[in-house]
Amino acid sequence: MEMKESTRSTYEVMIVGEYYFDLVFRGLPDIPRMGADLWAKEFDWVPGAAFSTALALTRLGTMAGWWCAFGNDIFSRMIIEEARRENIDDGLFIHLDKPWRRLSSAFSFTDDRGFISYSEDRDPSPTPADLERIRPEVLLLQGFSLDDDRAALIDSARKLGIKVCSDCQHIEMDLSAPGLIEALQKIDVFLPNETEAKALTGETDIEAALNILTKYCKTVVIKRGSEGVIASDNGRVYRLPALAVDVFDTTGAGDSFNAGFVHGLLHEPDFVSALEVAVICGSLAVTAYGGRNLPYLSDLDQYRRRSAAG
């Protein structure tokens, strides 16, 4: 395993998350099912998963390092090429001398999408020693996990005074799972989407789900797609609508939202402003394939005005 020497002396954010090579099919006449031969009207491929997070932070001017493994296969090489074209820092990339394929076929509809995915294996986890060497201000975790490596990483971050933000990523557990509440209590910011929040808590009402989650994590931000966001920070509840946009493809919207929020935590004056940046990134992400219409820092003011006018 080879890691390139960091191209930056410090990172504001350390993203821990996998890449996916997304094949996106749009304009299907129906949801895929056995025995049906469906033809899409449109197709493209895009770098997915944590690539979207890294891209959004890069465009916003936040110094972000992306901890991600790549192999010698064509999919890894194409993602690396795209990352460099977008000026995403590659100092934390892990290069493996073997195939390390991660693919998803996404069938995208206006209101939602589904995936058929394949991954070679789990990425090597950063160690507490890696975290101490890198020392970001924020550790942004792509998914929620109860494994020992993740627990050690979070414990190390807390000792170093690093803020821990974690997505959920469709975990197949609820709050009754052994160790889940304890893990949630160690996270500074929890970023599930509405479906995940309801599944974790067993609630059908989003405000009830939020109330339960905030018993264990002081800052919970729930992504609601076209409904915007509902969040709680230190006991106060916030609601912001999404931008009024034409939805093209929802793939990558959640990862883009997370990046906008973390950028806001670091550079905006208050919690509401951080949520505004998150909503702008999440809303714009759905207007093109796989979150490619993400804003640059210089774009934010025009969308804040648009949001206020709406």
C-alpha positions in Angstrom: 0.0 0.0 0.0 1.4 3.4 -1.0 0.3 6.8 0.1 1.5 9.9 -1.6 3.1 12.6 0.6 0.6 15.3 1.4 0.5 18.2 -1.0 -0.7 20.5 1.8 0.8 21.0 5.2 -2.6 21.2 6.9 -6.2 20.2 6.1 -9.2 21.9 7.4 -11.3 18.7 6.7 -10.3 15.1 6.4 -12.9 13.1 4.4 -13.0 9.4 5.1 -15.1 7.8 2.4 -15.0 5.5 -0.7 -15.2 6.4 -4.4 -17.9 4.9 -6.6 -17.9 4.8 -10.4 -21.6 5.6 -11.0 -23.4 4.6 -14.2 -26.5 6.7 -14.2 -29.6 5.7 -16.3 -32.4 8.3 -16.7 -35.7 8.3 -18.5 -36.6 4.7 -17.7 -40.2 3.7 -18.4 -40.5 1.7 -15.2 -38.5 0.5 -12.2 -36.2 -2.4 -13.1 -37.8 -5.8 -12.5 -37.1 -9.4 -13.4 -38.0 -10.3 -17.0 -38.2 -6.7 -18.2 -35.8 -5.3 -20.8 -35.8 -1.5 -20.1 -34.2 1.1 -22.3 -33.0 4.4 -20.8 -33.5 7.7 -22.7 -30.3 9.1 -21.2 -27.0 7.8 -19.7 -23.8 9.2 -18.3 -21.1 8.1 -15.9 -19.9 10.2 -13.0 -17.6 9.9 -10.0 -19.7 9.2 -7.0 -19.9 8.8 -3.2 -17.2 10.8 -1.4 -15.9 12.2 -4.7 -18.9 14.6 -4.5 -18.0 15.6 -1.0 -14.4 16.3 -2.0 -15.5 18.2 -5.1 -17.9 20.4 -3.2 -15.4 21.3 -0.5 -12.7 22.0 -3.2 -15.0 24.4 -5.1 -15.9 26.2 -1.9 -12.2 26.8 -1.2 -12.0 24.6 1.9 -8.7 22.7 2.4 -9.9 19.1 2.2 -8.0 15.9 2.2 -9.8 12.8 0.9 -8.7 9.4 2.5 -9.7 7.0 -0.2 -8.2 3.8 -1.7 -7.7 3.3 -5.4 -6.4 0.3 -7.4 -4.7 -0.4 -10.7 -8.1 -1.0 -12.5 -9.6 1.3 -15.1 -12.3 2.6 -12.8 -9.8 3.7 -10.2 -7.7 5.4 -12.8 -10.6 7.3 -14.3 -11.7 8.6 -10.9 -8.2 9.7 -10.1 -8.0 11.5 -13.4 -11.3 13.3 -12.8 -10.1 14.3 -9.2 -7.0 15.9 -10.6 -8.9 17.6 -13.3 -11.1 19.2 -10.6 -8.1 20.1 -8.5 -9.1 17.8 -5.7 -6.1 17.3 -3.4 -4.7 13.8 -3.7 -2.3 13.9 -0.8 -4.3 11.3 1.2 -5.0 8.9 -1.7 -4.0 5.3 -1.0 -2.7 3.5 -4.1 -3.0 -0.3 -4.1 -1.3 -2.5 -6.7 -4.4 -4.6 -7.4 -7.9 -4.0 -8.7 -10.0 -1.9 -6.3 -13.3 -1.6 -8.1 -16.4 0.2 -6.8 -19.3 0.6 -9.1 -22.9 1.5 -8.9 -25.6 1.4 -11.6 -28.1 4.1 -10.7 -31.7 4.2 -12.1 -32.7 7.8 -11.5 -36.2 9.2 -11.3 -37.3 12.7 -10.5 -38.2 12.0 -6.8 -35.7 9.3 -6.0 -33.2 6.7 -7.3 -32.1 3.2 -6.8 -28.7 1.5 -7.1 -27.2 -1.9 -8.0 -23.7 -1.8 -6.5 -20.4 -3.7 -6.3 -17.3 -3.1 -4.2 -14.1 -5.1 -4.1 -13.5 -4.7 -0.3 -13.5 -2.2 2.5 -11.0 0.6 2.3 -8.1 0.6 4.7 -9.1 2.7 7.7 -7.0 5.6 8.9 -5.4 4.9 12.2 -5.3 7.2 15.3 -1.6 7.8 14.3 -2.7 9.0 10.8 -5.2 11.3 12.4 -2.7 12.8 14.8 -0.3 13.4 11.9 -2.9 15.0 9.7 -4.8 16.9 12.5 -7.7 18.4 10.5 -10.2 20.7 12.2 -13.1 18.4 11.1 -13.2 14.6 10.5 -16.0 14.0 8.0 -17.1 10.3 7.9 -19.0 9.1 4.8 -21.0 6.4 6.7 -21.9 5.3 10.2 -20.1 2.2 11.5 -19.7 0.3 14.8 -16.5 -1.5 13.8 -13.4 -1.3 16.1 -11.3 0.8 13.6 -14.0 3.4 13.3 -14.4 3.6 17.1 -10.7 4.0 17.6 -10.6 6.8 15.0 -13.5 8.7 16.7 -12.0 8.3 20.1 -8.7 9.7 18.8 -10.5 12.6 17.2 -12.1 13.5 20.5 -8.8 13.4 22.4 -7.3 15.7 19.7 -10.2 18.1 19.8 -11.2 17.4 16.2 -14.9 17.8 15.5 -16.5 14.6 14.2 -19.3 14.8 11.6 -20.9 11.5 10.3 -23.3 10.7 7.6 -25.5 7.6 8.0 -25.5 5.8 4.6 -28.4 3.4 5.0 -27.2 1.3 7.9 -29.4 -1.7 8.5 -29.7 -1.1 12.3 -31.9 0.9 14.7 -31.2 2.4 18.1 -31.7 -1.0 19.8 -28.5 -2.4 18.2 -25.8 -3.0 20.8 -23.4 -0.1 20.9 -25.2 2.2 18.4 -26.4 4.8 21.0 -22.9 4.8 22.6 -21.3 5.4 19.1 -23.8 8.2 18.4 -23.0 9.9 21.6 -19.4 10.3 20.5 -20.3 12.2 17.3 -20.5 16.0 17.3 -22.7 16.2 14.2 -25.0 13.5 12.8 -26.2 13.9 9.2 -28.8 11.3 8.2 -31.4 11.7 5.6 -35.1 11.6 6.4 -35.5 7.9 5.5 -32.5 6.9 7.6 -33.6 9.0 10.6 -37.0 7.4 10.7 -35.6 3.9 10.3 -33.1 4.4 13.1 -35.8 5.7 15.5 -38.8 3.7 14.4 -40.7 7.0 14.0 -42.9 8.0 11.1 -42.9 11.7 12.0 -39.7 13.5 11.2 -39.9 15.9 14.2 -40.3 12.9 16.6 -37.3 11.2 15.0 -35.3 14.4 15.4 -36.2 14.7 19.1 -35.1 11.2 19.7 -31.7 11.5 17.9 -30.9 14.8 19.8 -31.0 12.9 23.1 -27.8 11.2 22.0 -26.1 13.8 19.7 -26.3 17.5 20.4 -26.3 18.5 16.7 -28.5 16.5 14.3 -29.0 17.6 10.7 -31.7 15.7 8.7 -31.7 16.0 4.9 -35.2 16.0 3.5 -34.6 16.3 -0.2 -37.1 18.6 -1.9 -38.4 19.6 1.6 -35.0 21.1 2.6 -33.6 20.4 6.0 -34.7 20.1 9.7 -31.9 20.3 12.3 -31.3 20.7 16.0 -28.3 22.3 17.5 -28.0 22.6 21.3 -31.7 22.1 21.8 -32.9 24.7 19.2 -34.7 23.5 16.1 -34.1 25.0 12.6 -36.0 24.5 9.3 -34.9 25.6 5.9 -36.5 24.9 2.5 -34.7 23.6 -0.5 -34.1 25.9 -3.4 -36.7 25.7 -6.2 -34.8 23.9 -8.9 -35.6 21.5 -11.8 -34.5 18.1 -10.6 -32.4 16.2 -13.1 -30.6 13.5 -11.0 -30.6 13.2 -7.2 -27.4 11.1 -7.1 -24.8 12.7 -4.9 -27.1 15.3 -3.3 -26.6 14.1 0.2 -22.8 14.0 -0.1 -22.8 17.5 -1.5 -25.1 18.8 1.3 -22.7 17.4 3.9 -19.8 19.2 2.3 -21.7 22.5 2.2 -22.6 22.1 5.9 -19.0 21.3 7.0 -17.7 24.3 5.0 -20.3 26.4 6.7 -19.2 25.2 10.2 -15.7 26.3 9.4 -16.3 29.6 7.6 -19.8 30.9 8.2 -20.7 33.1 11.2 -23.6 31.0 12.6 -25.4 27.7 12.4 -28.2 29.0 10.2 -25.7 30.3 7.6 -24.0 26.9 7.6 -27.4 25.3 6.9 -27.9 27.7 4.1 -24.7 26.7 2.4 -25.6 23.0 2.8 -29.0 23.6 1.2 -27.5 25.5 -1.7 -25.0 22.6 -2.4 -27.6 19.9 -2.0 -30.2 21.7 -4.2 -27.8 22.5 -7.0 -26.4 19.0 -6.9 -29.7 17.6 -8.3 -29.7 19.8 -11.4 -27.1 17.7 -13.3 -25.7 14.2 -13.3 -24.2 13.1 -10.0 -23.8 16.5 -8.4 -21.7 18.1 -11.1 -23.5 21.5 -10.9 -21.9 22.3 -7.5 -21.3 26.0 -6.6 -18.0 27.8 -6.2 -17.5 30.1 -3.2 -18.1 33.1 -5.4 -21.6 31.7 -6.4 -23.0 31.5 -2.9 -24.3 35.1 -2.5 -26.5 34.9 -5.5 -28.2 31.8 -4.2 -28.5 33.2 -0.7 -30.4 36.1 -2.3 -32.5 33.6 -4.3 -33.3 31.6 -1.2 -34.3 34.7 0.7 -36.5 35.9 -2.1 -38.2 32.5 -2.1 
